[in-house]
């Protein structure tokens, strides 16, 4: 619910300044940022190194989708 409340207005506002692919990558980052702590705290799943690797892959995706804005 909380994540949905952030994503819908962000996508409507964000589409004026970002491409659809960029917004989708941000949506996935937000989803996993919310889901990983939820799965560890509420669902009592143990922390795994897969979470780190997935996070690094997402950082790479964010970099490549936004490299024009990051590098100038």
PDB file of N, CA, C, O and CB in Angstrom:
ATOM      1  N   UNK A   1       0.827  -1.190   0.000  1.00  0.00           N
ATOM      2  CA  UNK A   1       0.000   0.000   0.000  1.00  0.00           C
ATOM      3  C   UNK A   1       0.872   1.255   0.000  1.00  0.00           C
ATOM      4  O   UNK A   1       0.675   2.153  -0.818  1.00  0.00           O
ATOM      5  CB  UNK A   1      -0.941  -0.003   1.209  1.00  0.00           C
ATOM      6  N   UNK A   2       1.842   1.313   0.926  1.00  0.00           N
ATOM      7  CA  UNK A   2       2.698   2.495   1.015  1.00  0.00           C
ATOM      8  C   UNK A   2       3.488   2.697  -0.277  1.00  0.00           C
ATOM      9  O   UNK A   2       3.619   3.814  -0.776  1.00  0.00           O
ATOM     10  CB  UNK A   2       3.658   2.373   2.207  1.00  0.00           C
ATOM     11  N   UNK A   3       4.002   1.606  -0.796  1.00  0.00           N
ATOM     12  CA  UNK A   3       4.797   1.688  -2.019  1.00  0.00           C
ATOM     13  C   UNK A   3       3.927   2.149  -3.187  1.00  0.00           C
ATOM     14  O   UNK A   3       4.384   2.922  -4.029  1.00  0.00           O
ATOM     15  CB  UNK A   3       5.447   0.323  -2.338  1.00  0.00           C
ATOM     16  N   UNK A   4       2.684   1.686  -3.246  1.00  0.00           N
ATOM     17  CA  UNK A   4       1.761   2.083  -4.317  1.00  0.00           C
ATOM     18  C   UNK A   4       1.455   3.570  -4.226  1.00  0.00           C
ATOM     19  O   UNK A   4       1.360   4.249  -5.249  1.00  0.00           O
ATOM     20  CB  UNK A   4       0.453   1.263  -4.247  1.00  0.00           C
ATOM     21  N   UNK A   5       1.301   4.080  -3.014  1.00  0.00           N
ATOM     22  CA  UNK A   5       1.022   5.503  -2.831  1.00  0.00           C
ATOM     23  C   UNK A   5       2.178   6.373  -3.320  1.00  0.00           C
ATOM     24  O   UNK A   5       1.969   7.518  -3.720  1.00  0.00           O
ATOM     25  CB  UNK A   5       0.737   5.797  -1.363  1.00  0.00           C
ATOM     26  N   UNK A   6       3.388   5.837  -3.289  1.00  0.00           N
ATOM     27  CA  UNK A   6       4.538   6.575  -3.809  1.00  0.00           C
ATOM     28  C   UNK A   6       4.663   6.455  -5.326  1.00  0.00           C
ATOM     29  O   UNK A   6       5.032   7.417  -5.999  1.00  0.00           O
ATOM     30  CB  UNK A   6       5.812   6.080  -3.150  1.00  0.00           C
ATOM     31  N   UNK A   7       4.361   5.294  -5.854  1.00  0.00           N
ATOM     32  CA  UNK A   7       4.627   5.027  -7.262  1.00  0.00           C
ATOM     33  C   UNK A   7       3.664   5.729  -8.207  1.00  0.00           C
ATOM     34  O   UNK A   7       4.102   6.287  -9.213  1.00  0.00           O
ATOM     35  CB  UNK A   7       4.575   3.561  -7.509  1.00  0.00           C
ATOM     36  N   UNK A   8       2.383   5.718  -7.921  1.00  0.00           N
ATOM     37  CA  UNK A   8       1.423   6.270  -8.870  1.00  0.00           C
ATOM     38  C   UNK A   8       1.633   7.768  -9.084  1.00  0.00           C
ATOM     39  O   UNK A   8       1.749   8.192 -10.234  1.00  0.00           O
ATOM     40  CB  UNK A   8       0.004   6.009  -8.389  1.00  0.00           C
ATOM     41  N   UNK A   9       1.688   8.587  -8.034  1.00  0.00           N
ATOM     42  CA  UNK A   9       1.941  10.015  -8.288  1.00  0.00           C
ATOM     43  C   UNK A   9       3.324  10.262  -8.886  1.00  0.00           C
ATOM     44  O   UNK A   9       3.499  11.158  -9.712  1.00  0.00           O
ATOM     45  CB  UNK A   9       1.799  10.809  -6.994  1.00  0.00           C
ATOM     46  N   UNK A  10       4.298   9.466  -8.468  1.00  0.00           N
ATOM     47  CA  UNK A  10       5.648   9.644  -8.999  1.00  0.00           C
ATOM     48  C   UNK A  10       5.680   9.352 -10.490  1.00  0.00           C
ATOM     49  O   UNK A  10       6.355  10.057 -11.240  1.00  0.00           O
ATOM     50  CB  UNK A  10       6.643   8.740  -8.261  1.00  0.00           C
ATOM     51  N   UNK A  11       4.965   8.331 -10.929  1.00  0.00           N
ATOM     52  CA  UNK A  11       4.931   8.007 -12.352  1.00  0.00           C
ATOM     53  C   UNK A  11       4.203   9.077 -13.153  1.00  0.00           C
ATOM     54  O   UNK A  11       4.617   9.401 -14.266  1.00  0.00           O
ATOM     55  CB  UNK A  11       4.267   6.657 -12.569  1.00  0.00           C
ATOM     56  N   UNK A  12       3.142   9.622 -12.612  1.00  0.00           N
ATOM     57  CA  UNK A  12       2.406  10.674 -13.330  1.00  0.00           C
ATOM     58  C   UNK A  12       3.240  11.950 -13.439  1.00  0.00           C
ATOM     59  O   UNK A  12       3.295  12.579 -14.496  1.00  0.00           O
ATOM     60  CB  UNK A  12       1.069  10.977 -12.621  1.00  0.00           C
ATOM     61  N   UNK A  13       3.867  12.311 -12.367  1.00  0.00           N
ATOM     62  CA  UNK A  13       4.712  13.516 -12.372  1.00  0.00           C
ATOM     63  C   UNK A  13       6.004  13.238 -13.116  1.00  0.00           C
ATOM     64  O   UNK A  13       6.465  14.060 -13.908  1.00  0.00           O
ATOM     65  CB  UNK A  13       5.017  13.987 -10.928  1.00  0.00           C
ATOM     66  N   UNK A  14       6.582  12.081 -12.861  1.00  0.00           N
ATOM     67  CA  UNK A  14       7.883  11.748 -13.424  1.00  0.00           C
ATOM     68  C   UNK A  14       7.894  11.601 -14.925  1.00  0.00           C
ATOM     69  O   UNK A  14       8.925  11.843 -15.552  1.00  0.00           O
ATOM     70  CB  UNK A  14       8.373  10.505 -12.824  1.00  0.00           C
ATOM     71  N   UNK A  15       6.776  11.209 -15.529  1.00  0.00           N
ATOM     72  CA  UNK A  15       6.752  10.999 -16.975  1.00  0.00           C
ATOM     73  C   UNK A  15       6.984  12.306 -17.740  1.00  0.00           C
ATOM     74  O   UNK A  15       7.284  12.287 -18.934  1.00  0.00           O
ATOM     75  CB  UNK A  15       5.419  10.380 -17.393  1.00  0.00           C
ATOM     76  N   UNK A  16       6.847  13.418 -17.057  1.00  0.00           N
ATOM     77  CA  UNK A  16       7.118  14.713 -17.696  1.00  0.00           C
ATOM     78  C   UNK A  16       8.615  14.961 -17.824  1.00  0.00           C
ATOM     79  O   UNK A  16       9.037  15.740 -18.679  1.00  0.00           O
ATOM     80  CB  UNK A  16       6.468  15.852 -16.900  1.00  0.00           C
ATOM     81  N   UNK A  17       9.427  14.312 -16.989  1.00  0.00           N
ATOM     82  CA  UNK A  17      10.872  14.564 -17.000  1.00  0.00           C
ATOM     83  C   UNK A  17      11.721  13.321 -17.254  1.00  0.00           C
ATOM     84  O   UNK A  17      12.928  13.436 -17.468  1.00  0.00           O
ATOM     85  CB  UNK A  17      11.278  15.171 -15.697  1.00  0.00           C
ATOM     86  N   UNK A  18      11.111  12.135 -17.234  1.00  0.00           N
ATOM     87  CA  UNK A  18      11.869  10.901 -17.426  1.00  0.00           C
ATOM     88  C   UNK A  18      11.159  10.013 -18.442  1.00  0.00           C
ATOM     89  O   UNK A  18       9.964  10.161 -18.697  1.00  0.00           O
ATOM     90  CB  UNK A  18      12.052  10.150 -16.081  1.00  0.00           C
ATOM     91  N   UNK A  19      11.919   9.097 -19.010  1.00  0.00           N
ATOM     92  CA  UNK A  19      11.360   8.140 -19.960  1.00  0.00           C
ATOM     93  C   UNK A  19      10.638   7.019 -19.218  1.00  0.00           C
ATOM     94  O   UNK A  19      10.860   6.809 -18.026  1.00  0.00           O
ATOM     95  CB  UNK A  19      12.467   7.562 -20.863  1.00  0.00           C
ATOM     96  N   UNK A  20       9.784   6.310 -19.923  1.00  0.00           N
ATOM     97  CA  UNK A  20       9.028   5.220 -19.306  1.00  0.00           C
ATOM     98  C   UNK A  20       9.964   4.141 -18.754  1.00  0.00           C
ATOM     99  O   UNK A  20       9.712   3.605 -17.675  1.00  0.00           O
ATOM    100  CB  UNK A  20       8.057   4.605 -20.324  1.00  0.00           C
ATOM    101  N   UNK A  21      11.028   3.820 -19.472  1.00  0.00           N
ATOM    102  CA  UNK A  21      11.984   2.823 -18.995  1.00  0.00           C
ATOM    103  C   UNK A  21      12.671   3.250 -17.710  1.00  0.00           C
ATOM    104  O   UNK A  21      12.895   2.432 -16.818  1.00  0.00           O
ATOM    105  CB  UNK A  21      13.021   2.550 -20.056  1.00  0.00           C
ATOM    106  N   UNK A  22      13.003   4.517 -17.615  1.00  0.00           N
ATOM    107  CA  UNK A  22      13.625   5.039 -16.399  1.00  0.00           C
ATOM    108  C   UNK A  22      12.670   4.934 -15.216  1.00  0.00           C
ATOM    109  O   UNK A  22      13.073   4.571 -14.111  1.00  0.00           O
ATOM    110  CB  UNK A  22      14.061   6.497 -16.599  1.00  0.00           C
ATOM    111  N   UNK A  23      11.407   5.253 -15.457  1.00  0.00           N
ATOM    112  CA  UNK A  23      10.425   5.161 -14.379  1.00  0.00           C
ATOM    113  C   UNK A  23      10.214   3.720 -13.937  1.00  0.00           C
ATOM    114  O   UNK A  23      10.004   3.459 -12.752  1.00  0.00           O
ATOM    115  CB  UNK A  23       9.099   5.767 -14.819  1.00  0.00           C
ATOM    116  N   UNK A  24      10.269   2.781 -14.881  1.00  0.00           N
ATOM    117  CA  UNK A  24      10.102   1.370 -14.533  1.00  0.00           C
ATOM    118  C   UNK A  24      11.253   0.882 -13.665  1.00  0.00           C
ATOM    119  O   UNK A  24      11.034   0.144 -12.704  1.00  0.00           O
ATOM    120  CB  UNK A  24      10.000   0.514 -15.799  1.00  0.00           C
ATOM    121  N   UNK A  25      12.465   1.283 -13.989  1.00  0.00           N
ATOM    122  CA  UNK A  25      13.622   0.911 -13.164  1.00  0.00           C
ATOM    123  C   UNK A  25      13.462   1.481 -11.753  1.00  0.00           C
ATOM    124  O   UNK A  25      13.719   0.784 -10.771  1.00  0.00           O
ATOM    125  CB  UNK A  25      14.946   1.419 -13.807  1.00  0.00           C
ATOM    126  N   UNK A  26      13.042   2.734 -11.647  1.00  0.00           N
ATOM    127  CA  UNK A  26      12.820   3.325 -10.328  1.00  0.00           C
ATOM    128  C   UNK A  26      11.723   2.583  -9.570  1.00  0.00           C
ATOM    129  O   UNK A  26      11.825   2.398  -8.357  1.00  0.00           O
ATOM    130  CB  UNK A  26      12.455   4.806 -10.464  1.00  0.00           C
ATOM    131  N   UNK A  27      10.689   2.162 -10.268  1.00  0.00           N
ATOM    132  CA  UNK A  27       9.611   1.406  -9.631  1.00  0.00           C
ATOM    133  C   UNK A  27      10.149   0.105  -9.042  1.00  0.00           C
ATOM    134  O   UNK A  27       9.786  -0.267  -7.926  1.00  0.00           O
ATOM    135  CB  UNK A  27       8.484   1.109 -10.642  1.00  0.00           C
ATOM    136  N   UNK A  28      10.999  -0.579  -9.774  1.00  0.00           N
ATOM    137  CA  UNK A  28      11.569  -1.834  -9.279  1.00  0.00           C
ATOM    138  C   UNK A  28      12.474  -1.595  -8.077  1.00  0.00           C
ATOM    139  O   UNK A  28      12.472  -2.385  -7.133  1.00  0.00           O
ATOM    140  CB  UNK A  28      12.350  -2.538 -10.389  1.00  0.00           C
ATOM    141  N   UNK A  29      13.242  -0.523  -8.104  1.00  0.00           N
ATOM    142  CA  UNK A  29      14.110  -0.185  -6.966  1.00  0.00           C
ATOM    143  C   UNK A  29      13.265   0.083  -5.724  1.00  0.00           C
ATOM    144  O   UNK A  29      13.581  -0.398  -4.635  1.00  0.00           O
ATOM    145  CB  UNK A  29      14.993   1.051  -7.293  1.00  0.00           C
ATOM    146  N   UNK A  30      12.189   0.851  -5.891  1.00  0.00           N
ATOM    147  CA  UNK A  30      11.305   1.138  -4.757  1.00  0.00           C
ATOM    148  C   UNK A  30      10.676  -0.146  -4.237  1.00  0.00           C
ATOM    149  O   UNK A  30      10.617  -0.369  -3.028  1.00  0.00           O
ATOM    150  CB  UNK A  30      10.208   2.143  -5.161  1.00  0.00           C
ATOM    151  N   UNK A  31      10.203  -0.994  -5.155  1.00  0.00           N
ATOM    152  CA  UNK A  31       9.557  -2.255  -4.746  1.00  0.00           C
ATOM    153  C   UNK A  31      10.494  -3.129  -3.923  1.00  0.00           C
ATOM    154  O   UNK A  31      10.107  -3.633  -2.869  1.00  0.00           O
ATOM    155  CB  UNK A  31       9.079  -3.032  -5.977  1.00  0.00           C
ATOM    156  N   UNK A  32      11.723  -3.310  -4.395  1.00  0.00           N
ATOM    157  CA  UNK A  32      12.658  -4.171  -3.664  1.00  0.00           C
ATOM    158  C   UNK A  32      13.171  -3.520  -2.394  1.00  0.00           C
ATOM    159  O   UNK A  32      13.482  -4.213  -1.425  1.00  0.00           O
ATOM    160  CB  UNK A  32      13.826  -4.540  -4.547  1.00  0.00           C
ATOM    161  N   UNK A  33      13.262  -2.200  -2.385  1.00  0.00           N
ATOM    162  CA  UNK A  33      13.668  -1.495  -1.165  1.00  0.00           C
ATOM    163  C   UNK A  33      12.643  -1.703  -0.064  1.00  0.00           C
ATOM    164  O   UNK A  33      12.997  -1.790   1.112  1.00  0.00           O
ATOM    165  CB  UNK A  33      13.853   0.007  -1.439  1.00  0.00           C
ATOM    166  N   UNK A  34      11.376  -1.781  -0.441  1.00  0.00           N
ATOM    167  CA  UNK A  34      10.315  -2.021   0.539  1.00  0.00           C
ATOM    168  C   UNK A  34      10.199  -3.513   0.865  1.00  0.00           C
ATOM    169  O   UNK A  34      10.011  -3.882   2.024  1.00  0.00           O
ATOM    170  CB  UNK A  34       8.968  -1.486   0.012  1.00  0.00           C
ATOM    171  N   UNK A  35      10.311  -4.374  -0.160  1.00  0.00           N
ATOM    172  CA  UNK A  35      10.036  -5.799   0.040  1.00  0.00           C
ATOM    173  C   UNK A  35      11.122  -6.520   0.833  1.00  0.00           C
ATOM    174  O   UNK A  35      10.806  -7.392   1.643  1.00  0.00           O
ATOM    175  CB  UNK A  35       9.868  -6.472  -1.291  1.00  0.00           C
ATOM    176  N   UNK A  36      12.373  -6.185   0.625  1.00  0.00           N
ATOM    177  CA  UNK A  36      13.436  -6.905   1.330  1.00  0.00           C
ATOM    178  C   UNK A  36      13.332  -6.726   2.846  1.00  0.00           C
ATOM    179  O   UNK A  36      13.346  -7.726   3.564  1.00  0.00           O
ATOM    180  CB  UNK A  36      14.807  -6.429   0.845  1.00  0.00           C
ATOM    181  N   UNK A  37      13.227  -5.488   3.369  1.00  0.00           N
ATOM    182  CA  UNK A  37      13.036  -5.379   4.827  1.00  0.00           C
ATOM    183  C   UNK A  37      11.729  -6.040   5.303  1.00  0.00           C
ATOM    184  O   UNK A  37      11.688  -6.630   6.383  1.00  0.00           O
ATOM    185  CB  UNK A  37      13.042  -3.903   5.241  1.00  0.00           C
ATOM    186  N   UNK A  38      10.668  -5.937   4.494  1.00  0.00           N
ATOM    187  CA  UNK A  38       9.409  -6.581   4.855  1.00  0.00           C
ATOM    188  C   UNK A  38       9.586  -8.087   4.987  1.00  0.00           C
ATOM    189  O   UNK A  38       9.106  -8.695   5.944  1.00  0.00           O
ATOM    190  CB  UNK A  38       8.331  -6.267   3.817  1.00  0.00           C
ATOM    191  N   UNK A  39      10.274  -8.684   4.025  1.00  0.00           N
ATOM    192  CA  UNK A  39      10.451 -10.140   4.074  1.00  0.00           C
ATOM    193  C   UNK A  39      11.334 -10.560   5.246  1.00  0.00           C
ATOM    194  O   UNK A  39      11.154 -11.642   5.804  1.00  0.00           O
ATOM    195  CB  UNK A  39      11.056 -10.645   2.762  1.00  0.00           C
ATOM    196  N   UNK A  40      12.281  -9.713   5.618  1.00  0.00           N
ATOM    197  CA  UNK A  40      13.149 -10.059   6.743  1.00  0.00           C
ATOM    198  C   UNK A  40      12.453  -9.835   8.086  1.00  0.00           C
ATOM    199  O   UNK A  40      12.602 -10.646   9.000  1.00  0.00           O
ATOM    200  CB  UNK A  40      14.437  -9.242   6.683  1.00  0.00           C
ATOM    201  N   UNK A  41      11.699  -8.748   8.211  1.00  0.00           N
ATOM    202  CA  UNK A  41      11.088  -8.403   9.505  1.00  0.00           C
ATOM    203  C   UNK A  41       9.769  -9.145   9.713  1.00  0.00           C
ATOM    204  O   UNK A  41       9.571  -9.782  10.748  1.00  0.00           O
ATOM    205  CB  UNK A  41      10.853  -6.885   9.597  1.00  0.00           C
ATOM    206  N   UNK A  42       8.887  -9.067   8.753  1.00  0.00           N
ATOM    207  CA  UNK A  42       7.553  -9.643   8.913  1.00  0.00           C
ATOM    208  C   UNK A  42       7.542 -11.146   8.602  1.00  0.00           C
ATOM    209  O   UNK A  42       6.980 -11.938   9.358  1.00  0.00           O
ATOM    210  CB  UNK A  42       6.558  -8.914   8.007  1.00  0.00           C
ATOM    211  N   UNK A  43       8.160 -11.524   7.496  1.00  0.00           N
ATOM    212  CA  UNK A  43       8.132 -12.927   7.077  1.00  0.00           C
ATOM    213  C   UNK A  43       9.249 -13.760   7.706  1.00  0.00           C
ATOM    214  O   UNK A  43       9.299 -14.977   7.524  1.00  0.00           O
ATOM    215  CB  UNK A  43       8.230 -13.011   5.573  1.00  0.00           C
ATOM    216  N   UNK A  44      10.141 -13.103   8.443  1.00  0.00           N
ATOM    217  CA  UNK A  44      11.238 -13.773   9.171  1.00  0.00           C
ATOM    218  C   UNK A  44      12.170 -14.566   8.249  1.00  0.00           C
ATOM    219  O   UNK A  44      12.682 -15.614   8.641  1.00  0.00           O
ATOM    220  CB  UNK A  44      10.662 -14.709  10.227  1.00  0.00           C
ATOM    221  N   UNK A  45      12.386 -14.077   7.045  1.00  0.00           N
ATOM    222  CA  UNK A  45      13.341 -14.737   6.156  1.00  0.00           C
ATOM    223  C   UNK A  45      14.744 -14.260   6.501  1.00  0.00           C
ATOM    224  O   UNK A  45      14.936 -13.088   6.826  1.00  0.00           O
ATOM    225  CB  UNK A  45      13.009 -14.451   4.659  1.00  0.00           C
ATOM    226  N   UNK A  46      15.722 -15.148   6.435  1.00  0.00           N
ATOM    227  CA  UNK A  46      17.096 -14.750   6.775  1.00  0.00           C
ATOM    228  C   UNK A  46      17.703 -13.875   5.678  1.00  0.00           C
ATOM    229  O   UNK A  46      17.333 -13.973   4.509  1.00  0.00           O
ATOM    230  CB  UNK A  46      17.975 -15.995   7.002  1.00  0.00           C
ATOM    231  N   UNK A  47      18.631 -13.029   6.077  1.00  0.00           N
ATOM    232  CA  UNK A  47      19.358 -12.209   5.108  1.00  0.00           C
ATOM    233  C   UNK A  47      20.258 -13.117   4.284  1.00  0.00           C
ATOM    234  O   UNK A  47      20.922 -14.000   4.827  1.00  0.00           O
ATOM    235  CB  UNK A  47      20.191 -11.093   5.819  1.00  0.00           C
ATOM    236  N   UNK A  48      20.280 -12.900   2.975  1.00  0.00           N
ATOM    237  CA  UNK A  48      21.121 -13.704   2.092  1.00  0.00           C
ATOM    238  C   UNK A  48      21.963 -12.774   1.229  1.00  0.00           C
ATOM    239  O   UNK A  48      21.589 -11.627   0.983  1.00  0.00           O
ATOM    240  CB  UNK A  48      20.260 -14.654   1.206  1.00  0.00           C
ATOM    241  N   UNK A  49      23.087 -13.276   0.779  1.00  0.00           N
ATOM    242  CA  UNK A  49      23.940 -12.464  -0.089  1.00  0.00           C
ATOM    243  C   UNK A  49      23.271 -12.185  -1.429  1.00  0.00           C
ATOM    244  O   UNK A  49      23.681 -11.269  -2.141  1.00  0.00           O
ATOM    245  CB  UNK A  49      25.280 -13.157  -0.312  1.00  0.00           C
ATOM    246  N   UNK A  50      22.249 -12.961  -1.784  1.00  0.00           N
ATOM    247  CA  UNK A  50      21.500 -12.682  -3.011  1.00  0.00           C
ATOM    248  C   UNK A  50      20.913 -11.275  -2.984  1.00  0.00           C
ATOM    249  O   UNK A  50      20.800 -10.628  -4.025  1.00  0.00           O
ATOM    250  CB  UNK A  50      20.383 -13.715  -3.204  1.00  0.00           C
ATOM    251  N   UNK A  51      20.537 -10.800  -1.796  1.00  0.00           N
ATOM    252  CA  UNK A  51      19.984  -9.456  -1.676  1.00  0.00           C
ATOM    253  C   UNK A  51      21.025  -8.412  -2.097  1.00  0.00           C
ATOM    254  O   UNK A  51      20.694  -7.426  -2.754  1.00  0.00           O
ATOM    255  CB  UNK A  51      19.511  -9.195  -0.228  1.00  0.00           C
ATOM    256  N   UNK A  52      22.274  -8.639  -1.715  1.00  0.00           N
ATOM    257  CA  UNK A  52      23.349  -7.711  -2.078  1.00  0.00           C
ATOM    258  C   UNK A  52      23.569  -7.727  -3.583  1.00  0.00           C
ATOM    259  O   UNK A  52      23.678  -6.670  -4.206  1.00  0.00           O
ATOM    260  CB  UNK A  52      24.657  -8.071  -1.342  1.00  0.00           C
ATOM    261  N   UNK A  53      23.635  -8.916  -4.171  1.00  0.00           N
ATOM    262  CA  UNK A  53      23.863  -9.016  -5.615  1.00  0.00           C
ATOM    263  C   UNK A  53      22.709  -8.394  -6.400  1.00  0.00           C
ATOM    264  O   UNK A  53      22.933  -7.706  -7.396  1.00  0.00           O
ATOM    265  CB  UNK A  53      24.047 -10.484  -6.026  1.00  0.00           C
ATOM    266  N   UNK A  54      21.491  -8.633  -5.959  1.00  0.00           N
ATOM    267  CA  UNK A  54      20.331  -8.032  -6.626  1.00  0.00           C
ATOM    268  C   UNK A  54      20.388  -6.515  -6.527  1.00  0.00           C
ATOM    269  O   UNK A  54      20.072  -5.812  -7.488  1.00  0.00           O
ATOM    270  CB  UNK A  54      19.017  -8.557  -6.012  1.00  0.00           C
ATOM    271  N   UNK A  55      20.791  -6.008  -5.361  1.00  0.00           N
ATOM    272  CA  UNK A  55      20.916  -4.559  -5.187  1.00  0.00           C
ATOM    273  C   UNK A  55      21.976  -3.971  -6.093  1.00  0.00           C
ATOM    274  O   UNK A  55      21.785  -2.894  -6.659  1.00  0.00           O
ATOM    275  CB  UNK A  55      21.238  -4.227  -3.746  1.00  0.00           C
ATOM    276  N   UNK A  56      23.089  -4.666  -6.235  1.00  0.00           N
ATOM    277  CA  UNK A  56      24.146  -4.180  -7.132  1.00  0.00           C
ATOM    278  C   UNK A  56      23.695  -4.192  -8.585  1.00  0.00           C
ATOM    279  O   UNK A  56      24.020  -3.282  -9.347  1.00  0.00           O
ATOM    280  CB  UNK A  56      25.408  -5.027  -6.977  1.00  0.00           C
ATOM    281  N   UNK A  57      22.952  -5.213  -8.967  1.00  0.00           N
ATOM    282  CA  UNK A  57      22.409  -5.255 -10.335  1.00  0.00           C
ATOM    283  C   UNK A  57      21.445  -4.091 -10.567  1.00  0.00           C
ATOM    284  O   UNK A  57      21.444  -3.482 -11.637  1.00  0.00           O
ATOM    285  CB  UNK A  57      21.688  -6.603 -10.594  1.00  0.00           C
ATOM    286  N   UNK A  58      20.628  -3.788  -9.562  1.00  0.00           N
ATOM    287  CA  UNK A  58      19.706  -2.664  -9.694  1.00  0.00           C
ATOM    288  C   UNK A  58      20.454  -1.337  -9.773  1.00  0.00           C
ATOM    289  O   UNK A  58      20.063  -0.449 -10.531  1.00  0.00           O
ATOM    290  CB  UNK A  58      18.726  -2.644  -8.524  1.00  0.00           C
ATOM    291  N   UNK A  59      21.520  -1.198  -8.998  1.00  0.00           N
ATOM    292  CA  UNK A  59      22.328   0.025  -9.098  1.00  0.00           C
ATOM    293  C   UNK A  59      22.923   0.167 -10.489  1.00  0.00           C
ATOM    294  O   UNK A  59      22.981   1.269 -11.034  1.00  0.00           O
ATOM    295  CB  UNK A  59      23.448   0.022  -8.045  1.00  0.00           C
ATOM    296  N   UNK A  60      23.364  -0.945 -11.063  1.00  0.00           N
ATOM    297  CA  UNK A  60      23.866  -0.917 -12.430  1.00  0.00           C
ATOM    298  C   UNK A  60      22.781  -0.518 -13.413  1.00  0.00           C
ATOM    299  O   UNK A  60      23.030   0.273 -14.323  1.00  0.00           O
ATOM    300  CB  UNK A  60      24.436  -2.269 -12.809  1.00  0.00           C
ATOM    301  N   UNK A  61      21.578  -1.056 -13.240  1.00  0.00           N
ATOM    302  CA  UNK A  61      20.458  -0.698 -14.115  1.00  0.00           C
ATOM    303  C   UNK A  61      20.123   0.778 -13.995  1.00  0.00           C
ATOM    304  O   UNK A  61      19.870   1.443 -15.000  1.00  0.00           O
ATOM    305  CB  UNK A  61      19.224  -1.541 -13.783  1.00  0.00           C
ATOM    306  N   UNK A  62      20.121   1.294 -12.775  1.00  0.00           N
ATOM    307  CA  UNK A  62      19.848   2.722 -12.574  1.00  0.00           C
ATOM    308  C   UNK A  62      20.930   3.553 -13.255  1.00  0.00           C
ATOM    309  O   UNK A  62      20.630   4.550 -13.912  1.00  0.00           O
ATOM    310  CB  UNK A  62      19.771   3.066 -11.059  1.00  0.00           C
ATOM    311  N   UNK A  63      22.177   3.146 -13.100  1.00  0.00           N
ATOM    312  CA  UNK A  63      23.267   3.902 -13.735  1.00  0.00           C
ATOM    313  C   UNK A  63      23.093   3.960 -15.245  1.00  0.00           C
ATOM    314  O   UNK A  63      23.174   5.034 -15.842  1.00  0.00           O
ATOM    315  CB  UNK A  63      24.624   3.276 -13.392  1.00  0.00           C
ATOM    316  N   UNK A  64      22.855   2.805 -15.867  1.00  0.00           N
ATOM    317  CA  UNK A  64      22.767   2.786 -17.320  1.00  0.00           C
ATOM    318  C   UNK A  64      21.517   3.503 -17.840  1.00  0.00           C
ATOM    319  O   UNK A  64      21.554   4.104 -18.914  1.00  0.00           O
ATOM    320  CB  UNK A  64      22.780   1.355 -17.814  1.00  0.00           C
ATOM    321  N   UNK A  65      20.428   3.446 -17.098  1.00  0.00           N
ATOM    322  CA  UNK A  65      19.213   4.147 -17.546  1.00  0.00           C
ATOM    323  C   UNK A  65      19.335   5.660 -17.388  1.00  0.00           C
ATOM    324  O   UNK A  65      18.729   6.418 -18.147  1.00  0.00           O
ATOM    325  CB  UNK A  65      17.997   3.648 -16.764  1.00  0.00           C
ATOM    326  N   UNK A  66      20.126   6.102 -16.395  1.00  0.00           N
ATOM    327  CA  UNK A  66      20.233   7.529 -16.115  1.00  0.00           C
ATOM    328  C   UNK A  66      21.624   8.088 -16.407  1.00  0.00           C
ATOM    329  O   UNK A  66      21.940   9.187 -15.952  1.00  0.00           O
ATOM    330  CB  UNK A  66      19.877   7.791 -14.677  1.00  0.00           C
ATOM    331  N   UNK A  67      22.458   7.374 -17.145  1.00  0.00           N
ATOM    332  CA  UNK A  67      23.842   7.799 -17.331  1.00  0.00           C
ATOM    333  C   UNK A  67      23.944   9.154 -18.032  1.00  0.00           C
ATOM    334  O   UNK A  67      24.876   9.911 -17.762  1.00  0.00           O
ATOM    335  CB  UNK A  67      24.600   6.753 -18.124  1.00  0.00           C
ATOM    336  N   UNK A  68      23.014   9.473 -18.920  1.00  0.00           N
ATOM    337  CA  UNK A  68      23.049  10.785 -19.570  1.00  0.00           C
ATOM    338  C   UNK A  68      22.842  11.911 -18.550  1.00  0.00           C
ATOM    339  O   UNK A  68      23.473  12.964 -18.643  1.00  0.00           O
ATOM    340  CB  UNK A  68      21.975  10.865 -20.671  1.00  0.00           C
ATOM    341  N   UNK A  69      21.966  11.682 -17.593  1.00  0.00           N
ATOM    342  CA  UNK A  69      21.711  12.692 -16.569  1.00  0.00           C
ATOM    343  C   UNK A  69      22.805  12.701 -15.503  1.00  0.00           C
ATOM    344  O   UNK A  69      23.131  13.750 -14.947  1.00  0.00           O
ATOM    345  CB  UNK A  69      20.353  12.449 -15.919  1.00  0.00           C
ATOM    346  N   UNK A  70      23.370  11.521 -15.223  1.00  0.00           N
ATOM    347  CA  UNK A  70      24.425  11.429 -14.203  1.00  0.00           C
ATOM    348  C   UNK A  70      25.727  12.037 -14.697  1.00  0.00           C
ATOM    349  O   UNK A  70      26.375  12.803 -13.984  1.00  0.00           O
ATOM    350  CB  UNK A  70      24.655   9.969 -13.800  1.00  0.00           C
ATOM    351  N   UNK A  71      26.106  11.693 -15.920  1.00  0.00           N
ATOM    352  CA  UNK A  71      27.385  12.142 -16.460  1.00  0.00           C
ATOM    353  C   UNK A  71      27.320  13.513 -17.127  1.00  0.00           C
ATOM    354  O   UNK A  71      28.349  14.097 -17.467  1.00  0.00           O
ATOM    355  CB  UNK A  71      27.891  11.139 -17.446  1.00  0.00           C
ATOM    356  N   UNK A  72      26.128  14.008 -17.306  1.00  0.00           N
ATOM    357  CA  UNK A  72      25.978  15.359 -17.846  1.00  0.00           C
ATOM    358  C   UNK A  72      25.706  15.415 -19.250  1.00  0.00           C
ATOM    359  O   UNK A  72      25.561  16.502 -19.808  1.00  0.00           O
ATOM    360  CB  UNK A  72      27.128  16.134 -17.604  1.00  0.00           C
TER     361      UNK A  72
END
